[in-house]
Amino acid sequence: MRKSERVFSHAERQAAVWILVLAALVTVAGLMVEQSWRRPSLGPDGIDAYVFAAPPGVLDARPVMASPGSLNVGT
């Protein structure tokens, strides 16, 4: 016959808490190691994904209006 109304004994509850703490520590340690050894992801295309093509018809980017101090009449 049981002496208490609880489902798990004190030792079982204590073991479950230690298992949860250890699982959390292993997870945190794994994430820290993974973040320190892995290079940041640049996606499936790598650095090429960040290169943008010029809009059609644009060959060279130039300012619309030159600044007042840099008026080059001959060029």
Biopython code that builds the backbone (N, CA, C, O; Angstrom):
import numpy as np
from Bio.PDB.StructureBuilder import StructureBuilder

atoms = [
    (1, "MET", "N", (0.833, -1.170, 0.000)),
    (1, "MET", "CA", (0.000, 0.000, 0.000)),
    (1, "MET", "C", (0.885, 1.243, 0.000)),
    (1, "MET", "O", (1.951, 1.263, 0.614)),
    (2, "ARG", "N", (0.433, 2.254, -0.683)),
    (2, "ARG", "CA", (1.195, 3.494, -0.813)),
    (2, "ARG", "C", (1.090, 4.332, 0.449)),
    (2, "ARG", "O", (0.081, 4.314, 1.153)),
    (3, "LYS", "N", (2.169, 5.070, 0.714)),
    (3, "LYS", "CA", (2.190, 5.938, 1.883)),
    (3, "LYS", "C", (1.851, 7.375, 1.523)),
    (3, "LYS", "O", (1.546, 8.176, 2.406)),
    (4, "SER", "N", (1.901, 7.722, 0.218)),
    (4, "SER", "CA", (1.599, 9.104, -0.187)),
    (4, "SER", "C", (0.692, 9.098, -1.408)),
    (4, "SER", "O", (0.496, 8.069, -2.055)),
    (5, "GLU", "N", (0.144, 10.266, -1.705)),
    (5, "GLU", "CA", (-0.768, 10.419, -2.838)),
    (5, "GLU", "C", (-0.033, 10.844, -4.117)),
    (5, "GLU", "O", (-0.654, 10.968, -5.172)),
    (6, "ARG", "N", (1.254, 11.062, -4.030)),
    (6, "ARG", "CA", (2.023, 11.534, -5.181)),
    (6, "ARG", "C", (2.323, 10.390, -6.138)),
    (6, "ARG", "O", (2.436, 9.231, -5.739)),
    (7, "VAL", "N", (2.450, 10.749, -7.418)),
    (7, "VAL", "CA", (2.712, 9.742, -8.448)),
    (7, "VAL", "C", (4.176, 9.319, -8.435)),
    (7, "VAL", "O", (4.483, 8.132, -8.546)),
    (8, "PHE", "N", (5.091, 10.302, -8.298)),
    (8, "PHE", "CA", (6.519, 9.995, -8.308)),
    (8, "PHE", "C", (7.103, 10.229, -6.921)),
    (8, "PHE", "O", (6.653, 11.101, -6.177)),
    (9, "SER", "N", (8.109, 9.435, -6.593)),
    (9, "SER", "CA", (8.767, 9.588, -5.292)),
    (9, "SER", "C", (9.714, 10.785, -5.337)),
    (9, "SER", "O", (9.965, 11.357, -6.397)),
    (10, "HIS", "N", (10.230, 11.150, -4.171)),
    (10, "HIS", "CA", (11.159, 12.280, -4.078)),
    (10, "HIS", "C", (12.424, 12.006, -4.896)),
    (10, "HIS", "O", (12.921, 12.900, -5.580)),
    (11, "ALA", "N", (12.936, 10.801, -4.830)),
    (11, "ALA", "CA", (14.148, 10.446, -5.569)),
    (11, "ALA", "C", (13.905, 10.515, -7.086)),
    (11, "ALA", "O", (14.776, 10.955, -7.836)),
    (12, "GLU", "N", (12.736, 10.085, -7.524)),
    (12, "GLU", "CA", (12.416, 10.151, -8.961)),
    (12, "GLU", "C", (12.280, 11.589, -9.437)),
    (12, "GLU", "O", (12.730, 11.926, -10.532)),
    (13, "ARG", "N", (11.664, 12.438, -8.625)),
    (13, "ARG", "CA", (11.546, 13.850, -8.988)),
    (13, "ARG", "C", (12.913, 14.516, -9.028)),
    (13, "ARG", "O", (13.185, 15.319, -9.921)),
    (14, "GLN", "N", (13.762, 14.195, -8.085)),
    (14, "GLN", "CA", (15.101, 14.761, -8.041)),
    (14, "GLN", "C", (15.922, 14.304, -9.251)),
    (14, "GLN", "O", (16.660, 15.100, -9.833)),
    (15, "ALA", "N", (15.800, 13.057, -9.624)),
    (15, "ALA", "CA", (16.516, 12.545, -10.793)),
    (15, "ALA", "C", (16.015, 13.241, -12.068)),
    (15, "ALA", "O", (16.809, 13.552, -12.956)),
    (16, "ALA", "N", (14.725, 13.481, -12.158)),
    (16, "ALA", "CA", (14.172, 14.160, -13.333)),
    (16, "ALA", "C", (14.687, 15.595, -13.429)),
    (16, "ALA", "O", (14.972, 16.078, -14.524)),
    (17, "VAL", "N", (14.806, 16.273, -12.295)),
    (17, "VAL", "CA", (15.331, 17.644, -12.300)),
    (17, "VAL", "C", (16.781, 17.643, -12.758)),
    (17, "VAL", "O", (17.167, 18.482, -13.573)),
    (18, "TRP", "N", (17.589, 16.723, -12.254)),
    (18, "TRP", "CA", (18.992, 16.656, -12.668)),
    (18, "TRP", "C", (19.123, 16.327, -14.159)),
    (18, "TRP", "O", (20.003, 16.861, -14.834)),
    (19, "ILE", "N", (18.277, 15.474, -14.661)),
    (19, "ILE", "CA", (18.302, 15.144, -16.092)),
    (19, "ILE", "C", (17.962, 16.377, -16.923)),
    (19, "ILE", "O", (18.599, 16.625, -17.946)),
    (20, "LEU", "N", (16.974, 17.148, -16.500)),
    (20, "LEU", "CA", (16.618, 18.375, -17.231)),
    (20, "LEU", "C", (17.743, 19.404, -17.192)),
    (20, "LEU", "O", (18.023, 20.064, -18.192)),
    (21, "VAL", "N", (18.388, 19.537, -16.028)),
    (21, "VAL", "CA", (19.508, 20.487, -15.916)),
    (21, "VAL", "C", (20.654, 20.061, -16.815)),
    (21, "VAL", "O", (21.236, 20.893, -17.511)),
    (22, "LEU", "N", (20.984, 18.784, -16.809)),
    (22, "LEU", "CA", (22.068, 18.295, -17.657)),
    (22, "LEU", "C", (21.727, 18.441, -19.144)),
    (22, "LEU", "O", (22.598, 18.781, -19.944)),
    (23, "ALA", "N", (20.484, 18.189, -19.514)),
    (23, "ALA", "CA", (20.082, 18.357, -20.918)),
    (23, "ALA", "C", (20.199, 19.813, -21.344)),
    (23, "ALA", "O", (20.628, 20.097, -22.462)),
    (24, "ALA", "N", (19.824, 20.737, -20.468)),
    (24, "ALA", "CA", (19.945, 22.157, -20.781)),
    (24, "ALA", "C", (21.412, 22.554, -20.923)),
    (24, "ALA", "O", (21.759, 23.307, -21.832)),
    (25, "LEU", "N", (22.278, 22.057, -20.036)),
    (25, "LEU", "CA", (23.706, 22.371, -20.115)),
    (25, "LEU", "C", (24.336, 21.824, -21.389)),
    (25, "LEU", "O", (25.142, 22.508, -22.020)),
    (26, "VAL", "N", (23.986, 20.615, -21.772)),
    (26, "VAL", "CA", (24.516, 20.033, -23.006)),
    (26, "VAL", "C", (24.043, 20.834, -24.211)),
    (26, "VAL", "O", (24.814, 21.059, -25.144)),
    (27, "THR", "N", (22.794, 21.265, -24.204)),
    (27, "THR", "CA", (22.269, 22.059, -25.309)),
    (27, "THR", "C", (22.973, 23.402, -25.421)),
    (27, "THR", "O", (23.360, 23.811, -26.516)),
    (28, "VAL", "N", (23.141, 24.086, -24.308)),
    (28, "VAL", "CA", (23.817, 25.387, -24.312)),
    (28, "VAL", "C", (25.271, 25.228, -24.749)),
    (28, "VAL", "O", (25.765, 26.025, -25.547)),
    (29, "ALA", "N", (25.951, 24.224, -24.244)),
    (29, "ALA", "CA", (27.347, 23.996, -24.639)),
    (29, "ALA", "C", (27.440, 23.681, -26.124)),
    (29, "ALA", "O", (28.346, 24.164, -26.803)),
    (30, "GLY", "N", (26.528, 22.887, -26.629)),
    (30, "GLY", "CA", (26.529, 22.575, -28.060)),
    (30, "GLY", "C", (26.296, 23.799, -28.914)),
    (30, "GLY", "O", (26.944, 23.970, -29.947)),
    (31, "LEU", "N", (25.376, 24.656, -28.497)),
    (31, "LEU", "CA", (25.127, 25.892, -29.252)),
    (31, "LEU", "C", (26.334, 26.815, -29.222)),
    (31, "LEU", "O", (26.662, 27.440, -30.231)),
    (32, "MET", "N", (26.997, 26.907, -28.077)),
    (32, "MET", "CA", (28.170, 27.771, -27.977)),
    (32, "MET", "C", (29.306, 27.259, -28.868)),
    (32, "MET", "O", (29.960, 28.045, -29.553)),
    (33, "VAL", "N", (29.537, 25.968, -28.860)),
    (33, "VAL", "CA", (30.587, 25.398, -29.707)),
    (33, "VAL", "C", (30.233, 25.587, -31.175)),
    (33, "VAL", "O", (31.091, 25.952, -31.978)),
    (34, "GLU", "N", (28.992, 25.345, -31.525)),
    (34, "GLU", "CA", (28.563, 25.483, -32.921)),
    (34, "GLU", "C", (28.696, 26.922, -33.398)),
    (34, "GLU", "O", (29.113, 27.152, -34.533)),
    (35, "GLN", "N", (28.354, 27.891, -32.562)),
    (35, "GLN", "CA", (28.435, 29.291, -32.951)),
    (35, "GLN", "C", (29.887, 29.755, -33.037)),
    (35, "GLN", "O", (30.204, 30.627, -33.847)),
    (36, "SER", "N", (30.763, 29.198, -32.229)),
    (36, "SER", "CA", (32.155, 29.647, -32.248)),
    (36, "SER", "C", (32.956, 29.026, -33.389)),
    (36, "SER", "O", (33.940, 29.621, -33.829)),
    (37, "TRP", "N", (32.572, 27.867, -33.877)),
    (37, "TRP", "CA", (33.334, 27.196, -34.928)),
    (37, "TRP", "C", (32.754, 27.383, -36.311)),
    (37, "TRP", "O", (33.453, 27.154, -37.299)),
    (38, "ARG", "N", (31.507, 27.788, -36.419)),
    (38, "ARG", "CA", (30.847, 27.870, -37.719)),
    (38, "ARG", "C", (30.923, 29.283, -38.252)),
    (38, "ARG", "O", (30.732, 30.240, -37.502)),
    (39, "ARG", "N", (31.199, 29.428, -39.533)),
    (39, "ARG", "CA", (31.178, 30.729, -40.168)),
    (39, "ARG", "C", (29.726, 31.125, -40.422)),
    (39, "ARG", "O", (28.867, 30.256, -40.565)),
    (40, "PRO", "N", (29.443, 32.425, -40.479)),
    (40, "PRO", "CA", (28.061, 32.836, -40.725)),
    (40, "PRO", "C", (27.583, 32.374, -42.103)),
    (40, "PRO", "O", (28.342, 32.372, -43.072)),
    (41, "SER", "N", (26.351, 31.996, -42.162)),
    (41, "SER", "CA", (25.778, 31.515, -43.410)),
    (41, "SER", "C", (25.490, 32.673, -44.347)),
    (41, "SER", "O", (24.935, 33.693, -43.939)),
    (42, "LEU", "N", (25.866, 32.511, -45.585)),
    (42, "LEU", "CA", (25.572, 33.515, -46.600)),
    (42, "LEU", "C", (24.475, 33.031, -47.545)),
    (42, "LEU", "O", (24.228, 33.645, -48.582)),
    (43, "GLY", "N", (23.840, 31.963, -47.194)),
    (43, "GLY", "CA", (22.754, 31.464, -48.015)),
    (43, "GLY", "C", (23.242, 30.472, -49.047)),
    (43, "GLY", "O", (24.430, 30.156, -49.102)),
    (44, "PRO", "N", (22.330, 29.981, -49.864)),
    (44, "PRO", "CA", (22.699, 28.946, -50.837)),
    (44, "PRO", "C", (23.645, 29.447, -51.924)),
    (44, "PRO", "O", (24.397, 28.649, -52.484)),
    (45, "ASP", "N", (23.634, 30.747, -52.243)),
    (45, "ASP", "CA", (24.479, 31.266, -53.314)),
    (45, "ASP", "C", (25.759, 31.893, -52.802)),
    (45, "ASP", "O", (26.557, 32.370, -53.609)),
    (46, "GLY", "N", (25.991, 31.915, -51.504)),
    (46, "GLY", "CA", (27.196, 32.504, -50.954)),
    (46, "GLY", "C", (27.212, 34.010, -51.106)),
    (46, "GLY", "O", (26.169, 34.662, -51.071)),
    (47, "ILE", "N", (28.402, 34.556, -51.274)),
    (47, "ILE", "CA", (28.550, 36.003, -51.372)),
    (47, "ILE", "C", (27.928, 36.535, -52.664)),
    (47, "ILE", "O", (27.589, 37.716, -52.739)),
    (48, "ASP", "N", (27.775, 35.694, -53.671)),
    (48, "ASP", "CA", (27.184, 36.137, -54.941)),
    (48, "ASP", "C", (25.735, 36.588, -54.770)),
    (48, "ASP", "O", (25.216, 37.328, -55.606)),
    (49, "ALA", "N", (25.089, 36.158, -53.713)),
    (49, "ALA", "CA", (23.701, 36.565, -53.497)),
    (49, "ALA", "C", (23.602, 38.045, -53.146)),
    (49, "ALA", "O", (22.530, 38.636, -53.274)),
    (50, "TYR", "N", (24.714, 38.657, -52.700)),
    (50, "TYR", "CA", (24.691, 40.055, -52.305)),
    (50, "TYR", "C", (25.127, 40.998, -53.428)),
    (50, "TYR", "O", (25.165, 42.212, -53.230)),
    (51, "VAL", "N", (25.452, 40.463, -54.584)),
    (51, "VAL", "CA", (25.844, 41.277, -55.727)),
    (51, "VAL", "C", (24.593, 41.557, -56.543)),
    (51, "VAL", "O", (23.885, 40.641, -56.963)),
    (52, "PHE", "N", (24.334, 42.850, -56.760)),
    (52, "PHE", "CA", (23.127, 43.223, -57.477)),
    (52, "PHE", "C", (23.480, 43.641, -58.901)),
    (52, "PHE", "O", (24.493, 44.304, -59.126)),
    (53, "ALA", "N", (22.667, 43.264, -59.832)),
    (53, "ALA", "CA", (22.869, 43.661, -61.226)),
    (53, "ALA", "C", (22.382, 45.091, -61.410)),
    (53, "ALA", "O", (21.444, 45.534, -60.748)),
    (54, "ALA", "N", (23.033, 45.802, -62.317)),
    (54, "ALA", "CA", (22.617, 47.173, -62.617)),
    (54, "ALA", "C", (21.273, 47.139, -63.345)),
    (54, "ALA", "O", (20.992, 46.201, -64.091)),
    (55, "PRO", "N", (20.453, 48.154, -63.131)),
    (55, "PRO", "CA", (19.188, 48.212, -63.869)),
    (55, "PRO", "C", (19.453, 48.277, -65.370)),
    (55, "PRO", "O", (20.489, 48.798, -65.784)),
    (56, "PRO", "N", (18.553, 47.767, -66.183)),
    (56, "PRO", "CA", (18.768, 47.778, -67.630)),
    (56, "PRO", "C", (18.976, 49.199, -68.160)),
    (56, "PRO", "O", (18.231, 50.114, -67.812)),
    (57, "GLY", "N", (19.978, 49.370, -68.991)),
    (57, "GLY", "CA", (20.251, 50.660, -69.599)),
    (57, "GLY", "C", (21.196, 51.534, -68.792)),
    (57, "GLY", "O", (21.571, 52.605, -69.269)),
    (58, "VAL", "N", (21.595, 51.135, -67.608)),
    (58, "VAL", "CA", (22.497, 51.925, -66.777)),
    (58, "VAL", "C", (23.886, 51.307, -66.889)),
    (58, "VAL", "O", (24.100, 50.170, -66.467)),
    (59, "LEU", "N", (24.824, 52.052, -67.455)),
    (59, "LEU", "CA", (26.177, 51.555, -67.611)),
    (59, "LEU", "C", (27.120, 52.110, -66.560)),
    (59, "LEU", "O", (28.047, 51.420, -66.135)),
    (60, "ASP", "N", (26.899, 53.356, -66.129)),
    (60, "ASP", "CA", (27.783, 53.978, -65.162)),
    (60, "ASP", "C", (26.955, 54.894, -64.276)),
    (60, "ASP", "O", (26.083, 55.614, -64.763)),
    (61, "ALA", "N", (27.222, 54.868, -62.995)),
    (61, "ALA", "CA", (26.481, 55.727, -62.075)),
    (61, "ALA", "C", (27.232, 57.045, -61.923)),
    (61, "ALA", "O", (28.407, 57.059, -61.556)),
    (62, "ARG", "N", (26.558, 58.136, -62.203)),
    (62, "ARG", "CA", (27.130, 59.472, -62.058)),
    (62, "ARG", "C", (26.138, 60.341, -61.302)),
    (62, "ARG", "O", (24.930, 60.121, -61.389)),
    (63, "PRO", "N", (26.641, 61.334, -60.555)),
    (63, "PRO", "CA", (25.730, 62.226, -59.854)),
    (63, "PRO", "C", (24.888, 63.036, -60.839)),
    (63, "PRO", "O", (25.351, 63.377, -61.928)),
    (64, "VAL", "N", (23.667, 63.337, -60.454)),
    (64, "VAL", "CA", (22.782, 64.117, -61.313)),
    (64, "VAL", "C", (23.291, 65.535, -61.433)),
    (64, "VAL", "O", (23.259, 66.126, -62.512)),
    (65, "MET", "N", (23.760, 66.080, -60.328)),
    (65, "MET", "CA", (24.244, 67.450, -60.329)),
    (65, "MET", "C", (25.550, 67.497, -59.545)),
    (65, "MET", "O", (25.628, 66.963, -58.438)),
    (66, "ALA", "N", (26.575, 68.132, -60.110)),
    (66, "ALA", "CA", (27.865, 68.212, -59.430)),
    (66, "ALA", "C", (27.764, 69.179, -58.264)),
    (66, "ALA", "O", (26.970, 70.120, -58.289)),
    (67, "SER", "N", (28.583, 68.938, -57.234)),
    (67, "SER", "CA", (28.596, 69.845, -56.096)),
    (67, "SER", "C", (29.248, 71.162, -56.503)),
    (67, "SER", "O", (30.062, 71.168, -57.427)),
    (68, "PRO", "N", (28.921, 72.288, -55.846)),
    (68, "PRO", "CA", (29.427, 73.600, -56.263)),
    (68, "PRO", "C", (30.953, 73.714, -56.238)),
    (68, "PRO", "O", (31.502, 74.470, -57.040)),
    (69, "GLY", "N", (31.649, 73.017, -55.377)),
    (69, "GLY", "CA", (33.083, 73.128, -55.287)),
    (69, "GLY", "C", (33.828, 72.275, -56.297)),
    (69, "GLY", "O", (35.047, 72.396, -56.415)),
    (70, "SER", "N", (33.132, 71.416, -57.030)),
    (70, "SER", "CA", (33.844, 70.528, -57.937)),
    (70, "SER", "C", (33.333, 70.673, -59.364)),
    (70, "SER", "O", (33.063, 69.670, -60.025)),
    (71, "LEU", "N", (33.197, 71.884, -59.843)),
    (71, "LEU", "CA", (32.763, 72.099, -61.228)),
    (71, "LEU", "C", (33.947, 71.928, -62.156)),
    (71, "LEU", "O", (34.871, 72.741, -62.165)),
    (72, "ASN", "N", (33.909, 70.873, -62.924)),
    (72, "ASN", "CA", (34.956, 70.586, -63.905)),
    (72, "ASN", "C", (34.384, 70.878, -65.280)),
    (72, "ASN", "O", (33.595, 70.093, -65.807)),
    (73, "VAL", "N", (34.772, 71.985, -65.855)),
    (73, "VAL", "CA", (34.190, 72.420, -67.118)),
    (73, "VAL", "C", (34.723, 71.581, -68.257)),
    (73, "VAL", "O", (33.973, 71.308, -69.195)),
    (74, "GLY", "N", (35.951, 71.165, -68.231)),
    (74, "GLY", "CA", (36.552, 70.491, -69.356)),
    (74, "GLY", "C", (36.261, 68.999, -69.433)),
    (74, "GLY", "O", (36.576, 68.387, -70.453)),
    (75, "THR", "N", (35.698, 68.402, -68.444)),
    (75, "THR", "CA", (35.525, 66.955, -68.481)),
    (75, "THR", "C", (34.137, 66.544, -68.769)),
    (75, "THR", "O", (33.846, 65.350, -68.829)),
]
sb = StructureBuilder()
sb.init_structure("model")
sb.init_model(0)
sb.init_chain("A")
sb.init_seg("    ")
for serial, (resi, resn, name, xyz) in enumerate(atoms, 1):
    if name == "N":
        sb.init_residue(resn, " ", resi, " ")
    sb.init_atom(name, np.array(xyz, "f"), 0.0, 1.0, " ", f" {name:<3s}", serial, name[0])
structure = sb.get_structure()
